[in-house]
């Protein structure tokens, strides 16, 4: 049996400037990363030149839990809790659109290029659908009695995965929004759903600290469960090349996995890798340089270099 390659991972920079816990993180053009915080600030960073200060793009009244970049329009969409959706024109650094939604938390935003629609997960169990580029509210669909926490698109199958605090993951048809499958094996809130880059698998994780793998072509049959962290898993993120899966947790750690086998490769915590000292909330792989960026309750972002 060949030996497993465990890539060295080094924390190469800390991005500081937020005044409260950082909850939202999304990638932009090239190596750009955008962060949103409980301090209401939305900041742009360049992971390729981490010594450079971040750029303040917006300051809003409430916490920002969700961000999504629309490269074709050069817009950054933010979920402004209790206010709705706002879109920032990045070329002019000014507000381009604002759409009111029910006055609850906004937990996730995804965009379907084929449908030109934004799908928004809300804290009252409602899925909001907005048309782009006008950002007109098209539909509000109540799916659950508890918060919708996470979304993932499978454009090839015209499906949307929706994870909820009611323990269920629902697979919706993108057009009719009818529920095609209900995945019920999680034992607590589902906080992250992620399709593998080849679209063959869906991974789910959340408060029960397990990563579950579902075979998409087999009607989302459960293929395996990995006890991945000590406490709540907040986010899962595949590397662009599909080789790695990163997970982050309330247990203050980031874990790097072989994406195909879910073999654990590295643990990035304070003791072993100068990691975060508090809950790690979200991850993004910007650009193509095998860099991973994390954000935390400690008010900072960390830039990690994964050696090929």
N, C-alpha and C positions, 0 to 999 in steps of 0.2 A: 504494500500500500504506500502510495506516495505521501510524503510529509505535507501537511497543510501549510501554505504560505500565510504568515501572519504579518501584514504590512506594518512597518513602523509608523506611528502617528505622533506628531509633535504639535503642541500648541505654539503657534508662531506669533500671535498677537491678541491683545485685548482691546475691544472697541468700547470706550466708555463715554458717557455723556448723559444718558438717561437718569432721571431722578427717582425712578420707581421700577418695579418689576417689569421686565420685557416679555411680552406674551406673543407678539406677532412677528413673523419673519417671512420674507418672500424674496425670490431672486428677480433681478432685472436684466437689462442688457449686459452682455459680457460678464464681468466679475462684480457687478453692482448688487448690493443687498439692501433691502428696506426693512426697517424695524419699527414696531409700534409698541407703546408702553402704557402702563397704568397712569403715567404722568400726562397722557394725552398727546405726547409728541410723536411725530412720524419723522424718521431720519433716514437719509440715504448714505450708504457707505461703499467704498471700493475695497473689496477683499484682496485685490492684487496689490494695493498700496495702503496697507492697514495703518501706517504711520500718519496718514492724512486724516484730518478731522472730518467727522460726519457733517452732512448738510441738513439743516432743519427744513423740512418740506411743509409741515403743517403742525398746528397746535390746536387741539380740540378740547371740549369740556370734559369728556369722559374717557375711560379706558379704551384702548384699541386692541381688540383681540384678533382681528382678521385683516389681511392685506392681500391684494392680488394685482400683479402687473399685467397690463395689456400692451404688449410691444407694438402691435400694428397701429395703435392709436396714440402711443406714447403717453398712456394714462396709468396712474397708480390709483387703484380703487381701495378705499379703506372702509371698514365697518366701524362707524362711530356709534358706540353703544348708546341705546335709548334715543338715537337721533336718526339712524338709517344709514344709507350709503352715500359716500362722497367720492368724487373722482377728481384727482389733481392732474392738471396738464403739466407734465414734467419739463417740457421745453420752455414754458413761461412761468413755471412755479406758481400757479394760481389755480383756484377752484374752477373746474369746468362744468361739473354737474353735481346736483344734490337731490336725492330721492328719499322722501320720508317713508319709513317702515314702521310696523308696530313698535312701541316704545320698550324694547327688550334688548338683551345682549345679542350681538352679531358674532357668531363663533367661526364661520368659515365661508369663503367665497371661492367659487370655481367658475371658469368660463368655457363654454362650448363654442369653438370656432365654427363648427359646421352648422350650428343653430343660431349663432350670434346672440347667445343668451347668457346672462349671469344667473347662477343658482346660489342662493344665500341661505345658510342654516341659522335659524333664530332660536333664542332662548325659551320661547313659549311652545316649541314643538312644531313651528311653521316653517315650510320651505317657501321662500320668495323667489319668483322668476322675473327678471328684468330684461328688456330688449336693449341691445347695443347697436348703434352708438348713442341712441337717445336717452338711455337709462330710464325708460318708462316702465312702471310696474305693470307686469302682465298678469301675474297670478299669485295668490297666496293660498297655499295648500297645507292644511293642518294634518300632520302625519302622526304626532305622538302627544301624549300628555306631559312629557318632560322635554328637556332641551334637545334640539338637534345639535350635535357637537362637531361633526366632521363630514366632509364630502370628498368623493373621488369620481372622476369621469372615465368611462371606457367608450371613447368615440367609435371604435370599431364595431362594438355591439349595441351602440345607441343606448347605453345604460349609465345610470348614476347611482353610486353607492352612498347611502346615508346612514351614518352611525349616530346613535342616540343614547341619552341617559336612561332610557327605559330598558336597556341591555340589548336591544335589537339592532341589527343592521339590515336595512331595507334596500333592495335593488329595484330601482324604478326604470321604466321606459322613459327615455328622454323627451319624447313627443307627448304621449298621453299622460305621463306622470303616474301611470298605474303601477302598483307594486307587483313585480314579477316573481321575486323571491324574498323570503324573510329568513335571516340567519339568526338563530335564537340560542346558540350555545354559550355565548358570553354570560358571565354571572354578575356583571356590574356595568356601569356606564362605558360606552364605546367612545373613545376620544380620538382615535386615528384610524383611517382606512386608506389603503394605498394599493393600487394595481402595480404588478410587476411591469417593467418596461416592455416586455413582450406581450403583455395583456393576458397571459395564461393563468395568473393567480391573483387573488385578492388577499391582502393581509389586513387583519384587524387587531386592535389592541386598545387597552383602556385601564380602568380602575382595578381590574382583577390581576393586572401585571403579567398577563399571558399574551403571547403573539400567536394568533391562529391563522392558518393558511387554508384557503378555499380554492378548489379547482373550478375555474370559471366554466370551461366547456362541459363539465360534468354536472351542470345545474347548481354550481356553487357548493359542491359536496365538501365537507370538512376533511382536509388531508392531513392535518397535524396541529398539535398545540405545543408550544415551547414556554416553560416557565422562565420568563426573560429577565425580570427585574424584581426587586424586593417590594416596591410600591408602585403606584399608578404610573402607567406609560402614557406620556403626553403626546408623543408624535413618532411617526415612522417616515423615513425618507430614503428612497433608492438613489444610489449614485447614478449620474447620467449614463455611464457605460454599462450599468446593470450588474456590475460585479459585487457591489456591496449594498447592504441595508444598514442604516443607522437608526438607533432607537434612543429616546431620552426619557427621563423619568423624574418623578418626585423624589426618588432615592438619591438624587444629586449626580447621577452618572449618565454618561453616554456609552452605548455599546455598539461596536462594529461587528457585523455578521457577514458571513458568506451568503450572498443573496439567494443562491440556488439551493443550498442545503440547510441554511440557518445554523451553521456552525459558528460558535462565538470565536471572534478573532482578537478583539481588543476591548478592554474596559478603560474608559477615560473618566477618571474621577480625581478628586483632589490628591489622594495619597499616591496614586500611580502615575498621574499625567498632569499634575497642576491644573486639575479641572475646576468646575464651578463648586462653590461651597454651599449652594442652596439648590432648590428645584430647577431642573433644566426643562424648558417649556416648549421649544421648537427648534427645528433643524432645517437647513437648506444647503444644497450643493451648488454654488454659483460657478458659472464658467466651465472650463474643461481642464482645469489644473489639478483635479482631485483634491480640492479644498472643501472642507466642511465648516459651516458656520452654525454656532449654537447661541441661544439666548436663555436668560435665567432670571430668577427672582433676585439675584444679586445685582441687578441693574446693568449688567454688562453683556456684551457679545464676545464670544471667543472664536478665533480663526484657527482651524486645525489643518495641517498638511498631512495627507495620507500618501505615503511613498509607494509608488507602483512596484 
